[in-house]
Amino acid sequence: MELVLLTEEHLNFLLEVRNHESTRQFLENDSIFDIEQCKEWFSNLKSPWYIIMVENTPVGYLRTNGTDIGCDIHPNYRRKGYAKMAYLKLLENMDIATLWVFDDNFAKDLYLKIGFLPTGDTKIIRGREYINMIRIRKND
């Protein structure tokens, strides 16, 4: 598994994952975007995003916005450990990372396992609890 910097050539794949109903239900913004909107967004992107590659095949992507991170995996590649591997690779170089997750998202268990803890900040999105979590690297 490797993380490859997102380029414009990856945008169709990104939309395939991002616009899938099974992905959108767990995103704060569940809108569907077209390729022109995606290109406009990409042209203004300030933080790096990464494509998760496994044996030269894209399986998902990592989102970053400063210390705020997130990951979406293509439906065909879920439940294989790719998100965990990608998060751990990204977190190697981060002292602090935060993310938001719906309380009913099974990914919340993964975040707890890799060291994220709830901050106590929550909000209600589409009638569901949305929880902020933080991971602080321990200096051994």
C-alpha positions in Angstrom: 0.0 0.0 0.0 1.3 3.4 -0.9 0.0 7.0 -0.7 0.2 8.9 -4.0 -0.4 12.6 -4.1 -3.8 13.4 -5.7 -3.6 14.8 -9.2 -6.3 15.9 -11.7 -6.0 12.5 -13.4 -7.4 10.9 -10.2 -10.6 13.1 -10.0 -12.9 10.7 -11.8 -11.9 7.9 -9.4 -12.3 10.3 -6.5 -15.9 11.2 -7.6 -16.7 7.5 -8.2 -16.0 6.9 -4.5 -17.2 10.2 -3.1 -20.5 10.2 -4.9 -21.4 6.7 -4.0 -24.4 6.6 -1.7 -22.6 4.3 0.7 -19.9 6.9 1.0 -22.1 10.0 1.1 -24.2 8.8 4.0 -21.1 9.1 6.2 -20.0 12.6 5.0 -21.0 15.9 6.6 -21.7 17.2 3.1 -23.6 14.5 1.3 -24.0 16.4 -2.0 -23.2 14.8 -5.4 -20.6 16.6 -7.4 -19.8 16.5 -11.2 -16.4 16.6 -12.8 -16.4 20.3 -13.5 -17.2 21.1 -9.8 -14.5 18.7 -8.8 -11.9 20.3 -11.1 -12.8 23.7 -9.7 -12.5 22.4 -6.1 -9.1 20.7 -7.0 -7.8 24.0 -8.5 -8.3 25.6 -5.1 -7.1 22.8 -2.9 -4.7 24.0 -0.2 -3.9 20.8 1.7 -2.6 17.6 0.1 -5.0 14.7 -0.6 -3.7 11.2 -1.3 -4.9 8.3 -3.5 -4.5 5.0 -1.6 -2.8 2.6 -4.1 -2.6 -1.2 -3.6 -0.6 -3.0 -6.3 -1.0 -0.1 -8.7 -4.8 0.0 -8.2 -6.5 2.9 -6.5 -8.7 1.7 -3.6 -9.6 5.0 -1.9 -8.3 8.4 -0.9 -7.2 10.3 2.2 -8.4 13.8 2.8 -6.3 16.4 4.7 -7.1 19.9 5.8 -4.4 20.9 8.2 -4.7 18.5 11.1 -8.2 17.4 10.1 -8.1 14.1 8.1 -10.5 11.6 6.6 -10.5 8.6 4.4 -13.0 7.1 1.9 -12.5 3.6 0.4 -14.1 2.4 -2.8 -17.0 0.1 -2.1 -15.3 -2.8 -3.9 -12.3 -2.6 -1.5 -13.9 -2.0 1.9 -13.3 -4.1 5.0 -9.8 -5.2 3.8 -7.7 -3.0 6.2 -6.7 -0.4 3.6 -8.1 2.6 5.6 -6.2 1.5 8.7 -3.0 1.1 6.8 -3.4 4.5 5.1 -4.3 6.3 8.3 -1.3 4.7 10.1 1.1 5.7 7.3 -0.3 9.3 7.2 -0.2 9.6 11.0 3.5 8.7 11.1 4.3 12.3 10.4 1.5 14.0 12.4 1.8 15.0 16.0 -1.9 15.9 16.2 -4.7 14.8 14.0 -8.5 15.4 14.2 -11.5 14.0 12.4 -15.3 14.0 12.5 -17.3 10.8 12.4 -20.9 9.9 12.7 -21.6 8.0 16.0 -23.3 5.2 14.0 -20.4 4.8 11.6 -18.5 1.4 12.0 -15.3 3.3 11.3 -15.5 4.9 14.7 -14.2 1.6 16.2 -11.2 1.8 13.9 -10.4 5.4 15.0 -10.5 4.3 18.7 -8.2 1.4 17.9 -5.6 3.6 16.3 -5.6 6.1 19.2 -8.3 8.7 18.5 -10.4 9.8 21.4 -13.6 11.9 21.4 -13.0 15.6 22.2 -16.5 16.1 23.5 -17.5 18.4 20.6 -20.5 17.1 18.7 -23.1 18.4 16.3 -26.3 17.0 14.7 -26.1 16.4 11.0 -29.2 15.1 9.2 -30.6 14.0 12.6 -27.5 12.0 13.5 -24.7 12.7 16.0 -21.4 13.8 14.5 -18.5 13.4 16.8 -15.1 15.2 16.8 -12.1 13.0 17.7 -8.4 13.7 18.2 -5.2 11.7 18.2 -2.0 13.1 19.8 1.2 11.3 19.2 2.9 10.2 22.4 6.6 10.9 22.7 8.2 7.7 24.0 
